[in-house]
Amino acid sequence: MINAAATAADQVAPGDHLSVYRSAAEAGDKKAQYRLGLRYERDVSGEPDYKSAAHWYAKAAAQGMRLASFRLALIYQHGRGLARDYAAAARWYTAAAEAGLAEAQFNLGYLYELGLGVTANGNQAVTWYRRAALQGINESYRSLGMLFAIGELVERDDAKALFWLSLSEDDPQAEQVSQIVRKRSGDAAVQAAQKMRDEWDAQQR
């Protein structure tokens, strides 16, 4: 799982003041609502106040702020300050994922793969992992490779498995699975995977 979306908006800027954020947030400014949520989540009064963070994230998320949706989903998924609620996490991940946030796309794929808060669905898992992969989320490469290598939630496809696993560089587990797939698949799958990799690399230039 991806537990944070690192953005410039997450950083504490010189001169940040809680009262300033609160005033703007109460006036309906979604960026202020999001940053006020961050301040509560990140220990502004001695310890994290996840309930207050969720309150302000929800207000910003309702105005379409995808980072707020993502962080609200994390709170629900991990049960931080609120009862764990995978269905709520899935709803908020979906909002952020449909708005194009790669980290939310990956986490939504994860929920679909494991059937947390949603019915397990391999096709949906592949769809969201792939969208995250196209935005450079490295964890997506191995997840896609494993789905196609195992062939339980989706039809087994050794060529696709080898292709996605090849992108997961410096990953001992991915390499181990790749070796198993190569031994069972034969030259045709290896060649097909190499063709996919060549096309992928060409698009990255």
C-alpha positions in Angstrom: 0.0 0.0 0.0 1.0 3.6 -0.6 0.5 5.6 2.6 1.3 9.1 1.5 1.2 11.4 -1.5 4.3 13.6 -1.3 3.5 17.0 -2.7 4.6 20.5 -2.2 1.2 21.2 -0.6 2.1 18.8 2.2 5.1 20.7 3.3 5.0 23.2 6.1 5.8 26.6 4.7 7.5 29.4 6.7 4.9 31.4 8.5 2.3 28.7 8.6 -0.3 29.5 11.3 -3.1 27.2 12.3 -5.5 30.2 12.9 -4.9 31.4 9.4 -5.8 28.0 7.9 -8.8 27.7 10.2 -10.2 31.1 9.1 -9.8 30.3 5.4 -11.1 26.7 5.9 -14.2 27.9 7.7 -14.8 30.3 4.8 -14.8 27.4 2.4 -11.3 27.5 0.9 -10.6 23.9 -0.1 -6.8 24.2 0.0 -7.0 25.7 3.5 -9.3 22.8 4.5 -6.8 20.3 3.2 -3.9 21.9 4.9 -5.8 22.3 8.1 -6.5 18.6 7.9 -2.7 18.0 7.4 -1.9 20.1 10.5 -4.3 18.0 12.6 -3.0 14.7 11.2 0.6 15.8 11.8 0.5 16.6 15.4 -0.3 20.3 15.8 -1.5 20.0 19.4 0.9 17.4 20.9 -0.6 14.3 19.2 -2.4 13.6 15.9 -6.1 14.4 15.9 -7.4 12.1 13.1 -11.1 12.9 13.7 -10.5 16.6 13.1 -8.2 15.8 10.2 -10.9 13.6 8.6 -13.5 16.4 9.2 -11.5 18.9 7.2 -10.3 16.4 4.5 -14.0 15.5 3.9 -14.9 19.1 3.3 -12.0 19.6 0.9 -12.8 16.3 -0.8 -16.4 17.3 -1.3 -15.1 20.2 -3.3 -13.1 17.8 -5.5 -9.6 18.0 -3.9 -8.1 14.7 -4.8 -5.3 14.8 -2.2 -7.9 15.3 0.5 -9.9 12.3 -0.8 -6.7 10.2 -0.8 -5.7 11.1 2.8 -9.3 10.6 4.0 -9.3 7.1 2.4 -6.1 6.3 4.3 -7.6 7.3 7.6 -10.6 5.0 6.9 -8.5 2.1 5.6 -6.2 2.1 8.7 -8.8 3.0 11.2 -6.9 6.0 12.5 -9.1 7.9 14.9 -12.2 6.4 13.2 -13.6 2.9 12.9 -11.8 1.1 10.1 -14.1 1.2 7.1 -12.8 -0.3 3.8 -16.0 0.6 1.9 -15.5 4.3 2.8 -11.8 4.0 1.9 -12.7 2.5 -1.5 -15.2 5.3 -2.2 -12.6 8.0 -1.4 -9.8 6.3 -3.3 -12.2 6.0 -6.2 -12.8 9.8 -6.1 -9.1 10.5 -6.1 -8.2 7.8 -8.6 -10.8 9.0 -11.1 -9.3 12.5 -10.7 -6.0 11.0 -11.8 -4.0 10.7 -8.5 -1.6 7.8 -9.1 -1.2 6.8 -5.5 -5.0 6.5 -5.1 -5.1 4.4 -8.3 -2.6 2.0 -6.9 -4.4 1.7 -3.6 -7.7 1.2 -5.2 -6.2 -1.6 -7.3 -5.0 -3.2 -4.1 -8.5 -3.1 -2.6 -9.9 -4.7 -5.7 -7.2 -7.4 -5.6 -7.9 -8.3 -2.0 -11.6 -7.6 -1.9 -11.4 -5.0 0.8 -14.5 -2.8 0.9 -15.3 -3.9 -2.7 -15.9 -7.3 -4.3 -12.6 -8.8 -5.4 -12.3 -8.1 -9.1 -9.1 -8.9 -11.1 -10.1 -6.8 -14.1 -10.6 -3.8 -11.9 -7.4 -4.4 -10.1 -5.5 -4.6 -13.4 -7.2 -1.4 -14.6 -6.2 0.7 -11.6 -2.8 -0.8 -11.2 -2.1 -0.1 -14.9 -3.2 3.5 -14.6 -0.9 3.9 -11.7 1.9 2.1 -13.6 1.5 4.5 -16.5 2.2 7.3 -14.1 5.4 5.6 -12.8 4.2 4.0 -9.6 6.8 1.3 -9.2 4.7 -0.9 -6.9 2.2 -1.3 -9.7 4.7 -3.2 -11.9 5.2 -6.0 -9.5 1.5 -6.1 -8.6 0.5 -6.5 -12.3 3.2 -9.0 -12.9 2.1 -11.1 -10.0 -1.6 -11.0 -11.0 -0.8 -12.3 -14.5 1.8 -14.8 -13.2 -0.6 -16.4 -10.6 -3.7 -16.3 -12.9 -6.4 -16.6 -10.2 -8.2 -13.2 -10.4 -7.3 -12.8 -14.1 -6.4 -15.2 -16.9 -2.8 -16.3 -16.6 -0.6 -14.6 -19.2 3.1 -15.3 -18.9 4.1 -12.7 -21.5 2.4 -9.9 -19.6 3.7 -11.3 -16.3 7.3 -11.2 -17.6 6.8 -7.7 -19.1 5.5 -6.1 -15.9 8.0 -7.9 -13.7 10.8 -6.7 -15.9 9.9 -3.1 -15.0 10.2 -3.8 -11.3 13.9 -3.4 -11.2 16.1 -4.3 -8.1 13.2 -6.3 -6.7 14.3 -9.8 -5.6 10.8 -11.2 -5.4 9.9 -10.0 -8.9 13.1 -11.6 -10.2 12.4 -14.8 -8.5 8.9 -15.0 -9.9 10.2 -14.0 -13.4 12.6 -17.0 -13.3 9.8 -19.4 -12.5 7.6 -18.0 -15.3 10.5 -18.2 -17.8 11.1 -21.8 -17.0 7.4 -22.8 -17.5 6.5 -20.5 -20.4 9.0 -21.1 -23.2 10.5 -18.9 -25.8 7.3 -17.5 -27.2 6.2 -15.8 -24.0 9.8 -14.5 -23.4 9.9 -13.0 -26.9 6.4 -11.5 -26.6 7.4 -9.9 -23.2 10.6 -8.5 -24.8 8.6 -6.9 -27.6 6.2 -5.3 -25.0 9.3 -4.0 -23.1 10.8 -2.6 -26.2 7.6 -0.7 -27.0 7.4 0.6 -23.5 10.9 1.8 -23.5 10.4 3.6 -26.8 7.4 5.4 -25.4 9.5 6.6 -22.4 12.0 8.4 -24.6 
